[in-house]
Amino acid sequence: MIKSAIMGSKHPSVWADLGCGDGLFSYALSGLLAPGSCVYAIDKIIKPHHEITGNNAEIKFQKADFITDDLKFSKLDGILMANSLHYVKEKNTLLNKLQHYICQTGIFIIVEYDTLHASKWVPYPINFDQLKQLFASVGYNDLAKIGERQSIYGTQKMFSCSAKS
């Protein structure tokens, strides 16, 4: 289902994966994009390197804190946040910041736990209903759940969704 939300174009696109960790979702995303596309993989604890994937999409790993740092790109076609938004305390502030990096027709893809119960692994949780309200507050009124599955780490579910303006 994420595939249909991302693969809207046969033209190269530019995305950012914020809080990419080891790049698992960056690689998955790059495999769904048109040849010649680019994914900026951003995390605080990675070693910067670049990689060309099998479909000729480039992944540019960059060490940065997406919450506090100025990021080195603009006019993104999309932003992926897979299990990273729950580390952001001031979510509205972050979304306002990200508006400067994404093009007007850009899309957000979010993967999160559908819970409001904080833990040491999910310090600032947000469920789907709250996420919908959050994105609407910054002009993204087209938020749709793409998929849902049970977490292997507890009783809560995880969801993925897309947000468009």
C-alpha positions as CSV (number, residue, x, y, z in Angstrom):
1,M,0.0,0.0,0.0
2,I,2.9,2.4,0.6
3,K,4.0,1.6,-2.9
4,S,0.9,3.2,-4.4
5,A,1.3,6.3,-2.3
6,I,4.9,6.8,-3.4
7,M,5.0,5.6,-7.0
8,G,3.0,8.3,-8.5
9,S,5.6,9.3,-11.0
10,K,7.9,7.7,-13.5
11,H,10.2,10.8,-13.2
12,P,13.0,10.9,-10.7
13,S,12.1,12.4,-7.3
14,V,13.8,13.6,-4.2
15,W,12.9,12.3,-0.7
16,A,14.2,12.5,2.8
17,D,14.1,9.7,5.4
18,L,14.2,11.5,8.7
19,G,15.6,9.4,11.6
20,C,16.7,6.7,9.2
21,G,18.7,4.6,11.6
22,D,20.6,2.0,9.7
23,G,18.7,2.9,6.5
24,L,16.3,0.0,6.3
25,F,13.4,2.2,5.2
26,S,15.7,4.3,3.0
27,Y,16.6,1.3,1.0
28,A,12.9,0.2,0.8
29,L,11.9,3.6,-0.3
30,S,14.6,3.9,-2.9
31,G,13.5,0.7,-4.5
32,L,10.0,2.1,-5.0
33,L,11.2,5.3,-6.7
34,A,11.9,6.0,-10.4
35,P,15.4,5.5,-11.6
36,G,17.6,8.6,-11.0
37,S,15.8,9.4,-7.7
38,C,17.5,10.5,-4.5
39,V,16.8,9.7,-0.9
40,Y,18.5,11.8,1.8
41,A,18.9,9.4,4.8
42,I,19.2,11.6,7.9
43,D,20.2,10.4,11.4
44,K,22.2,11.6,14.3
45,I,24.4,8.5,14.6
46,I,25.4,7.3,11.1
47,K,28.6,7.5,9.2
48,P,28.0,9.5,6.1
49,H,28.3,7.7,2.8
50,H,26.5,7.4,-0.5
51,E,25.1,4.4,-2.3
52,I,23.4,3.7,-5.6
53,T,20.7,1.1,-5.3
54,G,19.6,-1.6,-7.8
55,N,17.1,0.7,-9.6
56,N,19.7,3.5,-10.0
57,A,18.3,5.6,-7.1
58,E,20.9,7.3,-4.9
59,I,20.9,7.2,-1.1
60,K,22.8,10.0,0.5
61,F,23.4,9.3,4.2
62,Q,23.9,12.5,6.2
63,K,24.6,12.8,9.9
64,A,22.2,15.5,11.3
65,D,19.6,15.9,13.9
66,F,16.4,16.5,11.9
67,I,14.7,18.2,14.9
68,T,17.3,20.9,15.6
69,D,19.7,21.1,12.6
70,D,19.1,23.0,9.4
71,L,18.9,20.4,6.7
72,K,20.8,20.6,3.4
73,F,18.1,20.1,0.9
74,S,14.9,21.8,-0.4
75,K,12.0,21.1,-2.7
76,L,11.6,17.5,-1.6
77,D,8.9,15.5,-3.3
78,G,8.4,13.6,-0.1
79,I,9.4,13.0,3.5
80,L,9.4,9.6,5.2
81,M,9.3,9.4,9.0
82,A,9.3,5.7,10.0
83,N,9.3,5.3,13.8
84,S,10.9,8.7,14.3
85,L,8.1,11.1,15.0
86,H,7.6,9.6,18.4
87,Y,11.0,11.0,19.4
88,V,9.8,14.6,18.7
89,K,8.3,16.4,21.7
90,E,7.3,19.6,19.7
91,K,5.7,17.9,16.7
92,N,3.9,21.1,15.5
93,T,7.2,23.1,15.5
94,L,8.9,20.3,13.5
95,L,6.1,20.2,10.9
96,N,6.3,23.9,10.5
97,K,10.0,23.6,10.0
98,L,9.6,20.8,7.4
99,Q,7.3,23.0,5.3
100,H,10.4,24.8,4.1
101,Y,11.9,21.6,2.8
102,I,9.0,20.0,0.9
103,C,7.4,21.2,-2.3
104,Q,3.8,22.3,-2.4
105,T,2.6,19.0,-3.8
106,G,4.9,17.0,-1.6
107,I,3.8,14.0,0.4
108,F,4.6,12.8,3.9
109,I,4.7,9.0,4.7
110,I,4.5,8.3,8.4
111,V,5.0,4.9,10.2
112,E,4.1,5.0,13.9
113,Y,2.7,3.1,16.9
114,D,-1.0,3.8,17.3
115,T,-0.7,4.6,21.0
116,L,-0.8,7.4,23.5
117,H,1.2,5.5,26.2
118,A,4.7,6.7,26.5
119,S,7.6,4.4,27.2
120,K,11.4,4.6,27.0
121,W,11.2,3.4,23.4
122,V,8.3,5.7,22.4
123,P,8.8,8.9,24.5
124,Y,6.3,11.2,22.8
125,P,3.6,8.9,21.2
126,I,1.0,10.0,18.8
127,N,-2.0,7.9,17.6
128,F,-3.6,8.1,14.2
129,D,-6.4,10.5,15.3
130,Q,-3.9,13.0,16.9
131,L,-1.6,12.7,13.8
132,K,-4.6,13.6,11.6
133,Q,-5.3,16.7,13.7
134,L,-1.6,17.6,13.7
135,F,-1.2,17.5,10.0
136,A,-4.5,19.4,9.4
137,S,-3.2,22.2,11.6
138,V,-0.4,22.8,9.1
139,G,-2.6,22.4,6.0
140,Y,-2.3,18.7,5.2
141,N,-6.0,17.8,5.1
142,D,-5.6,14.7,3.0
143,L,-4.3,12.1,5.6
144,A,-5.1,8.5,4.8
145,K,-4.1,5.3,6.6
146,I,-2.2,3.1,4.2
147,G,-1.7,0.1,6.3
148,E,-1.8,-1.3,9.8
149,R,-0.2,-4.3,11.6
150,Q,0.4,-5.6,15.1
151,S,3.7,-4.6,16.7
152,I,6.0,-7.4,17.6
153,Y,7.1,-5.4,20.6
154,G,3.8,-5.1,22.5
155,T,0.0,-5.1,22.3
156,Q,-0.3,-1.9,20.3
157,K,-0.7,-1.7,16.5
158,M,1.5,0.2,14.1
159,F,0.1,2.2,11.2
160,S,1.4,3.8,8.1
161,C,-0.2,6.8,6.5
162,S,0.2,9.4,3.8
163,A,-0.4,13.1,4.2
164,K,-0.9,15.5,1.3
165,S,-1.9,19.1,1.2
